[in-house]
């Protein structure tokens, strides 16, 4: 019974860790895309 609890707990933390890493990657990608857009707008003098 305890073994099942430990597995469930580890599975939960494993899933949350994966979600955390995914969120970090998405945040980095979003920042990179925003940075590239900002540079493009500056270079071509596009006003938003």
PDB file of N, H, CA, C and O in Angstrom:
ATOM      1  N   UNK A   1       0.834  -1.201   0.000  1.00  0.00           N
ATOM      2  CA  UNK A   1       0.000   0.000   0.000  1.00  0.00           C
ATOM      3  C   UNK A   1       0.871   1.255   0.000  1.00  0.00           C
ATOM      4  O   UNK A   1       0.612   2.215  -0.725  1.00  0.00           O
ATOM      5  N   UNK A   2       1.913   1.218   0.835  1.00  0.00           N
ATOM      6  H   UNK A   2       2.124   0.438   1.425  1.00  0.00           H
ATOM      7  CA  UNK A   2       2.827   2.364   0.912  1.00  0.00           C
ATOM      8  C   UNK A   2       3.564   2.535  -0.411  1.00  0.00           C
ATOM      9  O   UNK A   2       3.804   3.655  -0.863  1.00  0.00           O
ATOM     10  N   UNK A   3       3.920   1.408  -1.024  1.00  0.00           N
ATOM     11  H   UNK A   3       3.726   0.498  -0.657  1.00  0.00           H
ATOM     12  CA  UNK A   3       4.646   1.430  -2.295  1.00  0.00           C
ATOM     13  C   UNK A   3       3.835   2.153  -3.368  1.00  0.00           C
ATOM     14  O   UNK A   3       4.385   2.941  -4.138  1.00  0.00           O
ATOM     15  N   UNK A   4       2.552   1.893  -3.418  1.00  0.00           N
ATOM     16  H   UNK A   4       2.105   1.253  -2.792  1.00  0.00           H
ATOM     17  CA  UNK A   4       1.672   2.546  -4.396  1.00  0.00           C
ATOM     18  C   UNK A   4       1.650   4.052  -4.150  1.00  0.00           C
ATOM     19  O   UNK A   4       1.687   4.842  -5.094  1.00  0.00           O
ATOM     20  N   UNK A   5       1.590   4.446  -2.873  1.00  0.00           N
ATOM     21  H   UNK A   5       1.560   3.805  -2.107  1.00  0.00           H
ATOM     22  CA  UNK A   5       1.587   5.868  -2.523  1.00  0.00           C
ATOM     23  C   UNK A   5       2.856   6.556  -2.985  1.00  0.00           C
ATOM     24  O   UNK A   5       2.821   7.669  -3.508  1.00  0.00           O
ATOM     25  N   UNK A   6       3.984   5.875  -2.785  1.00  0.00           N
ATOM     26  H   UNK A   6       4.013   4.970  -2.360  1.00  0.00           H
ATOM     27  CA  UNK A   6       5.275   6.457  -3.186  1.00  0.00           C
ATOM     28  C   UNK A   6       5.326   6.614  -4.709  1.00  0.00           C
ATOM     29  O   UNK A   6       5.773   7.642  -5.217  1.00  0.00           O
ATOM     30  N   UNK A   7       4.866   5.590  -5.432  1.00  0.00           N
ATOM     31  H   UNK A   7       4.503   4.754  -5.019  1.00  0.00           H
ATOM     32  CA  UNK A   7       4.875   5.659  -6.901  1.00  0.00           C
ATOM     33  C   UNK A   7       3.982   6.794  -7.401  1.00  0.00           C
ATOM     34  O   UNK A   7       4.348   7.528  -8.318  1.00  0.00           O
ATOM     35  N   UNK A   8       2.810   6.927  -6.787  1.00  0.00           N
ATOM     36  H   UNK A   8       2.512   6.331  -6.041  1.00  0.00           H
ATOM     37  CA  UNK A   8       1.888   7.988  -7.187  1.00  0.00           C
ATOM     38  C   UNK A   8       2.514   9.352  -6.924  1.00  0.00           C
ATOM     39  O   UNK A   8       2.394  10.274  -7.731  1.00  0.00           O
ATOM     40  N   UNK A   9       3.179   9.461  -5.788  1.00  0.00           N
ATOM     41  H   UNK A   9       3.276   8.712  -5.132  1.00  0.00           H
ATOM     42  CA  UNK A   9       3.821  10.723  -5.404  1.00  0.00           C
ATOM     43  C   UNK A   9       4.939  11.061  -6.392  1.00  0.00           C
ATOM     44  O   UNK A   9       5.024  12.187  -6.883  1.00  0.00           O
ATOM     45  N   UNK A  10       5.787  10.083  -6.676  1.00  0.00           N
ATOM     46  H   UNK A  10       5.718   9.169  -6.277  1.00  0.00           H
ATOM     47  CA  UNK A  10       6.901  10.303  -7.604  1.00  0.00           C
ATOM     48  C   UNK A  10       6.381  10.636  -9.001  1.00  0.00           C
ATOM     49  O   UNK A  10       6.935  11.488  -9.694  1.00  0.00           O
ATOM     50  N   UNK A  11       5.311   9.952  -9.403  1.00  0.00           N
ATOM     51  H   UNK A  11       4.861   9.259  -8.839  1.00  0.00           H
ATOM     52  CA  UNK A  11       4.721  10.219 -10.708  1.00  0.00           C
ATOM     53  C   UNK A  11       4.204  11.638 -10.792  1.00  0.00           C
ATOM     54  O   UNK A  11       4.356  12.307 -11.814  1.00  0.00           O
ATOM     55  N   UNK A  12       3.591  12.094  -9.712  1.00  0.00           N
ATOM     56  H   UNK A  12       3.467  11.550  -8.882  1.00  0.00           H
ATOM     57  CA  UNK A  12       3.055  13.458  -9.683  1.00  0.00           C
ATOM     58  C   UNK A  12       4.184  14.476  -9.797  1.00  0.00           C
ATOM     59  O   UNK A  12       4.103  15.420 -10.583  1.00  0.00           O
ATOM     60  N   UNK A  13       5.243  14.276  -9.001  1.00  0.00           N
ATOM     61  H   UNK A  13       5.309  13.509  -8.363  1.00  0.00           H
ATOM     62  CA  UNK A  13       6.358  15.231  -9.033  1.00  0.00           C
ATOM     63  C   UNK A  13       7.094  15.163 -10.366  1.00  0.00           C
ATOM     64  O   UNK A  13       7.591  16.179 -10.853  1.00  0.00           O
ATOM     65  N   UNK A  14       7.168  13.976 -10.957  1.00  0.00           N
ATOM     66  H   UNK A  14       6.764  13.151 -10.561  1.00  0.00           H
ATOM     67  CA  UNK A  14       7.799  13.840 -12.266  1.00  0.00           C
ATOM     68  C   UNK A  14       7.031  14.620 -13.321  1.00  0.00           C
ATOM     69  O   UNK A  14       7.625  15.295 -14.163  1.00  0.00           O
ATOM     70  N   UNK A  15       5.697  14.524 -13.271  1.00  0.00           N
ATOM     71  H   UNK A  15       5.215  13.976 -12.588  1.00  0.00           H
ATOM     72  CA  UNK A  15       4.859  15.237 -14.232  1.00  0.00           C
ATOM     73  C   UNK A  15       4.982  16.740 -14.038  1.00  0.00           C
ATOM     74  O   UNK A  15       5.068  17.489 -15.012  1.00  0.00           O
ATOM     75  N   UNK A  16       4.992  17.186 -12.786  1.00  0.00           N
ATOM     76  H   UNK A  16       4.923  16.578 -11.995  1.00  0.00           H
ATOM     77  CA  UNK A  16       5.087  18.625 -12.525  1.00  0.00           C
ATOM     78  C   UNK A  16       6.457  19.153 -12.943  1.00  0.00           C
ATOM     79  O   UNK A  16       6.576  20.289 -13.401  1.00  0.00           O
ATOM     80  N   UNK A  17       7.497  18.320 -12.782  1.00  0.00           N
ATOM     81  H   UNK A  17       7.401  17.397 -12.409  1.00  0.00           H
ATOM     82  CA  UNK A  17       8.839  18.732 -13.198  1.00  0.00           C
ATOM     83  C   UNK A  17       8.884  18.898 -14.717  1.00  0.00           C
ATOM     84  O   UNK A  17       9.464  19.857 -15.226  1.00  0.00           O
ATOM     85  N   UNK A  18       8.268  17.958 -15.435  1.00  0.00           N
ATOM     86  H   UNK A  18       7.796  17.179 -15.022  1.00  0.00           H
ATOM     87  CA  UNK A  18       8.221  18.039 -16.903  1.00  0.00           C
ATOM     88  C   UNK A  18       7.453  19.288 -17.336  1.00  0.00           C
ATOM     89  O   UNK A  18       7.866  19.993 -18.257  1.00  0.00           O
ATOM     90  N   UNK A  19       6.332  19.555 -16.662  1.00  0.00           N
ATOM     91  H   UNK A  19       5.996  18.983 -15.913  1.00  0.00           H
ATOM     92  CA  UNK A  19       5.543  20.749 -16.985  1.00  0.00           C
ATOM     93  C   UNK A  19       6.354  22.012 -16.708  1.00  0.00           C
ATOM     94  O   UNK A  19       6.287  22.979 -17.466  1.00  0.00           O
ATOM     95  N   UNK A  20       7.120  21.995 -15.620  1.00  0.00           N
ATOM     96  H   UNK A  20       7.175  21.209 -15.004  1.00  0.00           H
ATOM     97  CA  UNK A  20       7.946  23.152 -15.270  1.00  0.00           C
ATOM     98  C   UNK A  20       8.991  23.422 -16.339  1.00  0.00           C
ATOM     99  O   UNK A  20       9.195  24.565 -16.748  1.00  0.00           O
ATOM    100  N   UNK A  21       9.653  22.357 -16.789  1.00  0.00           N
ATOM    101  H   UNK A  21       9.487  21.429 -16.456  1.00  0.00           H
ATOM    102  CA  UNK A  21      10.676  22.497 -17.837  1.00  0.00           C
ATOM    103  C   UNK A  21      10.034  22.987 -19.128  1.00  0.00           C
ATOM    104  O   UNK A  21      10.579  23.859 -19.805  1.00  0.00           O
ATOM    105  N   UNK A  22       8.880  22.429 -19.468  1.00  0.00           N
ATOM    106  H   UNK A  22       8.438  21.721 -18.918  1.00  0.00           H
ATOM    107  CA  UNK A  22       8.161  22.843 -20.682  1.00  0.00           C
ATOM    108  C   UNK A  22       7.800  24.317 -20.612  1.00  0.00           C
ATOM    109  O   UNK A  22       7.944  25.046 -21.593  1.00  0.00           O
ATOM    110  N   UNK A  23       7.330  24.754 -19.449  1.00  0.00           N
ATOM    111  H   UNK A  23       7.213  24.161 -18.652  1.00  0.00           H
ATOM    112  CA  UNK A  23       6.967  26.161 -19.274  1.00  0.00           C
ATOM    113  C   UNK A  23       8.191  27.051 -19.437  1.00  0.00           C
ATOM    114  O   UNK A  23       8.108  28.121 -20.039  1.00  0.00           O
ATOM    115  N   UNK A  24       9.341  26.605 -18.896  1.00  0.00           N
ATOM    116  H   UNK A  24       9.408  25.735 -18.407  1.00  0.00           H
ATOM    117  CA  UNK A  24      10.574  27.393 -19.031  1.00  0.00           C
ATOM    118  C   UNK A  24      10.989  27.498 -20.491  1.00  0.00           C
ATOM    119  O   UNK A  24      11.375  28.572 -20.954  1.00  0.00           O
ATOM    120  N   UNK A  25      10.910  26.387 -21.217  1.00  0.00           N
ATOM    121  H   UNK A  25      10.597  25.515 -20.841  1.00  0.00           H
ATOM    122  CA  UNK A  25      11.284  26.386 -22.639  1.00  0.00           C
ATOM    123  C   UNK A  25      10.366  27.319 -23.428  1.00  0.00           C
ATOM    124  O   UNK A  25      10.831  28.090 -24.267  1.00  0.00           O
ATOM    125  N   UNK A  26       9.062  27.245 -23.156  1.00  0.00           N
ATOM    126  H   UNK A  26       8.685  26.618 -22.474  1.00  0.00           H
ATOM    127  CA  UNK A  26       8.107  28.113 -23.855  1.00  0.00           C
ATOM    128  C   UNK A  26       8.380  29.582 -23.550  1.00  0.00           C
ATOM    129  O   UNK A  26       8.274  30.437 -24.429  1.00  0.00           O
ATOM    130  N   UNK A  27       8.734  29.866 -22.296  1.00  0.00           N
ATOM    131  H   UNK A  27       8.820  29.171 -21.582  1.00  0.00           H
ATOM    132  CA  UNK A  27       9.029  31.250 -21.918  1.00  0.00           C
ATOM    133  C   UNK A  27      10.266  31.743 -22.654  1.00  0.00           C
ATOM    134  O   UNK A  27      10.288  32.873 -23.142  1.00  0.00           O
ATOM    135  N   UNK A  28      11.300  30.902 -22.739  1.00  0.00           N
ATOM    136  H   UNK A  28      11.283  29.984 -22.343  1.00  0.00           H
ATOM    137  CA  UNK A  28      12.536  31.289 -23.437  1.00  0.00           C
ATOM    138  C   UNK A  28      12.252  31.524 -24.918  1.00  0.00           C
ATOM    139  O   UNK A  28      12.722  32.505 -25.495  1.00  0.00           O
ATOM    140  N   UNK A  29      11.484  30.627 -25.532  1.00  0.00           N
ATOM    141  H   UNK A  29      11.102  29.830 -25.064  1.00  0.00           H
ATOM    142  CA  UNK A  29      11.136  30.768 -26.952  1.00  0.00           C
ATOM    143  C   UNK A  29      10.349  32.050 -27.180  1.00  0.00           C
ATOM    144  O   UNK A  29      10.605  32.781 -28.137  1.00  0.00           O
ATOM    145  N   UNK A  30       9.385  32.324 -26.294  1.00  0.00           N
ATOM    146  H   UNK A  30       9.177  31.731 -25.516  1.00  0.00           H
ATOM    147  CA  UNK A  30       8.569  33.531 -26.431  1.00  0.00           C
ATOM    148  C   UNK A  30       9.431  34.784 -26.334  1.00  0.00           C
ATOM    149  O   UNK A  30       9.240  35.735 -27.092  1.00  0.00           O
ATOM    150  N   UNK A  31      10.386  34.784 -25.395  1.00  0.00           N
ATOM    151  H   UNK A  31      10.541  34.011 -24.779  1.00  0.00           H
ATOM    152  CA  UNK A  31      11.277  35.940 -25.231  1.00  0.00           C
ATOM    153  C   UNK A  31      12.153  36.099 -26.473  1.00  0.00           C
ATOM    154  O   UNK A  31      12.366  37.213 -26.951  1.00  0.00           O
ATOM    155  N   UNK A  32      12.663  34.966 -26.996  1.00  0.00           N
ATOM    156  H   UNK A  32      12.490  34.061 -26.607  1.00  0.00           H
ATOM    157  CA  UNK A  32      13.502  35.016 -28.199  1.00  0.00           C
ATOM    158  C   UNK A  32      12.721  35.575 -29.382  1.00  0.00           C
ATOM    159  O   UNK A  32      13.225  36.424 -30.118  1.00  0.00           O
ATOM    160  N   UNK A  33      11.487  35.099 -29.566  1.00  0.00           N
ATOM    161  H   UNK A  33      11.077  34.410 -28.969  1.00  0.00           H
ATOM    162  CA  UNK A  33      10.649  35.569 -30.679  1.00  0.00           C
ATOM    163  C   UNK A  33      10.384  37.062 -30.533  1.00  0.00           C
ATOM    164  O   UNK A  33      10.470  37.806 -31.509  1.00  0.00           O
ATOM    165  N   UNK A  34      10.057  37.510 -29.304  1.00  0.00           N
ATOM    166  H   UNK A  34       9.986  36.906 -28.511  1.00  0.00           H
ATOM    167  CA  UNK A  34       9.794  38.927 -29.059  1.00  0.00           C
ATOM    168  C   UNK A  34      11.041  39.756 -29.365  1.00  0.00           C
ATOM    169  O   UNK A  34      10.952  40.834 -29.953  1.00  0.00           O
ATOM    170  N   UNK A  35      12.215  39.234 -28.956  1.00  0.00           N
ATOM    171  H   UNK A  35      12.287  38.358 -28.479  1.00  0.00           H
ATOM    172  CA  UNK A  35      13.473  39.935 -29.207  1.00  0.00           C
ATOM    173  C   UNK A  35      13.743  40.083 -30.697  1.00  0.00           C
ATOM    174  O   UNK A  35      14.154  41.148 -31.156  1.00  0.00           O
ATOM    175  N   UNK A  36      13.512  39.019 -31.448  1.00  0.00           N
ATOM    176  H   UNK A  36      13.178  38.153 -31.075  1.00  0.00           H
ATOM    177  CA  UNK A  36      13.722  39.057 -32.899  1.00  0.00           C
ATOM    178  C   UNK A  36      12.756  40.039 -33.548  1.00  0.00           C
ATOM    179  O   UNK A  36      13.148  40.823 -34.412  1.00  0.00           O
ATOM    180  N   UNK A  37      11.486  39.997 -33.128  1.00  0.00           N
ATOM    181  H   UNK A  37      11.168  39.360 -32.426  1.00  0.00           H
ATOM    182  CA  UNK A  37      10.491  40.925 -33.672  1.00  0.00           C
ATOM    183  C   UNK A  37      10.895  42.369 -33.383  1.00  0.00           C
ATOM    184  O   UNK A  37      10.784  43.240 -34.245  1.00  0.00           O
ATOM    185  N   UNK A  38      11.364  42.610 -32.161  1.00  0.00           N
ATOM    186  H   UNK A  38      11.454  41.902 -31.461  1.00  0.00           H
ATOM    187  CA  UNK A  38      11.769  43.957 -31.769  1.00  0.00           C
ATOM    188  C   UNK A  38      12.911  44.452 -32.654  1.00  0.00           C
ATOM    189  O   UNK A  38      12.906  45.599 -33.099  1.00  0.00           O
ATOM    190  N   UNK A  39      13.895  43.575 -32.907  1.00  0.00           N
ATOM    191  H   UNK A  39      13.899  42.642 -32.546  1.00  0.00           H
ATOM    192  CA  UNK A  39      15.036  43.943 -33.759  1.00  0.00           C
ATOM    193  C   UNK A  39      14.556  44.236 -35.182  1.00  0.00           C
ATOM    194  O   UNK A  39      14.985  45.214 -35.796  1.00  0.00           O
ATOM    195  N   UNK A  40      13.662  43.383 -35.705  1.00  0.00           N
ATOM    196  H   UNK A  40      13.314  42.589 -35.206  1.00  0.00           H
ATOM    197  CA  UNK A  40      13.138  43.575 -37.066  1.00  0.00           C
ATOM    198  C   UNK A  40      12.399  44.905 -37.162  1.00  0.00           C
ATOM    199  O   UNK A  40      12.589  45.658 -38.117  1.00  0.00           O
ATOM    200  N   UNK A  41      11.551  45.193 -36.168  1.00  0.00           N
ATOM    201  H   UNK A  41      11.396  44.581 -35.393  1.00  0.00           H
ATOM    202  CA  UNK A  41      10.802  46.456 -36.176  1.00  0.00           C
ATOM    203  C   UNK A  41      11.757  47.648 -36.113  1.00  0.00           C
ATOM    204  O   UNK A  41      11.538  48.656 -36.785  1.00  0.00           O
ATOM    205  N   UNK A  42      12.811  47.535 -35.312  1.00  0.00           N
ATOM    206  H   UNK A  42      12.990  46.716 -34.767  1.00  0.00           H
ATOM    207  CA  UNK A  42      13.784  48.625 -35.193  1.00  0.00           C
ATOM    208  C   UNK A  42      14.525  48.831 -36.516  1.00  0.00           C
ATOM    209  O   UNK A  42      14.692  49.962 -36.973  1.00  0.00           O
ATOM    210  N   UNK A  43      14.964  47.733 -37.122  1.00  0.00           N
ATOM    211  H   UNK A  43      14.829  46.815 -36.750  1.00  0.00           H
ATOM    212  CA  UNK A  43      15.740  47.815 -38.362  1.00  0.00           C
ATOM    213  C   UNK A  43      14.905  48.414 -39.488  1.00  0.00           C
ATOM    214  O   UNK A  43      15.387  49.264 -40.237  1.00  0.00           O
ATOM    215  N   UNK A  44      13.652  47.974 -39.609  1.00  0.00           N
ATOM    216  H   UNK A  44      13.260  47.283 -39.001  1.00  0.00           H
ATOM    217  CA  UNK A  44      12.797  48.431 -40.697  1.00  0.00           C
ATOM    218  C   UNK A  44      11.936  49.629 -40.315  1.00  0.00           C
ATOM    219  O   UNK A  44      11.113  50.093 -41.105  1.00  0.00           O
ATOM    220  N   UNK A  45      12.134  50.128 -39.088  1.00  0.00           N
ATOM    221  H   UNK A  45      12.803  49.751 -38.446  1.00  0.00           H
ATOM    222  CA  UNK A  45      11.410  51.315 -38.603  1.00  0.00           C
ATOM    223  C   UNK A  45       9.901  51.139 -38.724  1.00  0.00           C
ATOM    224  O   UNK A  45       9.197  52.021 -39.215  1.00  0.00           O
ATOM    225  N   UNK A  46       9.415  49.978 -38.265  1.00  0.00           N
ATOM    226  H   UNK A  46       9.987  49.262 -37.865  1.00  0.00           H
ATOM    227  CA  UNK A  46       7.973  49.711 -38.291  1.00  0.00           C
ATOM    228  C   UNK A  46       7.380  50.195 -36.975  1.00  0.00           C
ATOM    229  O   UNK A  46       7.855  49.829 -35.900  1.00  0.00           O
ATOM    230  N   UNK A  47       6.354  51.008 -37.065  1.00  0.00           N
ATOM    231  H   UNK A  47       5.968  51.305 -37.939  1.00  0.00           H
ATOM    232  CA  UNK A  47       5.689  51.492 -35.852  1.00  0.00           C
ATOM    233  C   UNK A  47       4.450  50.655 -35.585  1.00  0.00           C
ATOM    234  O   UNK A  47       3.612  50.472 -36.468  1.00  0.00           O
ATOM    235  N   UNK A  48       4.339  50.155 -34.379  1.00  0.00           N
ATOM    236  H   UNK A  48       5.019  50.304 -33.662  1.00  0.00           H
ATOM    237  CA  UNK A  48       3.164  49.352 -34.015  1.00  0.00           C
ATOM    238  C   UNK A  48       2.039  50.268 -33.599  1.00  0.00           C
ATOM    239  O   UNK A  48       0.955  49.798 -33.252  1.00  0.00           O
TER     240      UNK A  48
END
